[in-house]
């Protein structure tokens, strides 16, 4: 049995990325790892590569949230 996820947007992605980065920030330094899956899995609809609909939206969010995360952990 499969399932299909729909309605993905950069802003939905931002919410999930913020949440996981906050969780990781509380871990020991050597355990602060986040892996983002699928740079360009177009066939599966799972990608962060720029497209015509959202442009660089996903990549901009990754950049912005990493900068924000860096400020949190380096206070």
Residue pairs with C-beta under 8 A, 6 or more apart in sequence:
5 45
8 45
9 54
9 57
10 54
10 57
10 58
10 60
10 61
13 48
13 58
13 61
14 61
14 64
14 65
17 61
17 62
17 65
18 65
18 68
20 34
21 34
21 65
21 66
21 68
21 69
21 72
22 72
24 31
24 32
24 33
24 34
24 69
25 32
25 69
25 72
25 73
32 73
36 48
36 62
37 46
38 44
38 46
38 47
38 48
39 47
39 48
39 49
40 47
40 49
41 47
42 49
47 58
48 58
48 59
48 62
49 58
49 59
50 56
50 58
50 59
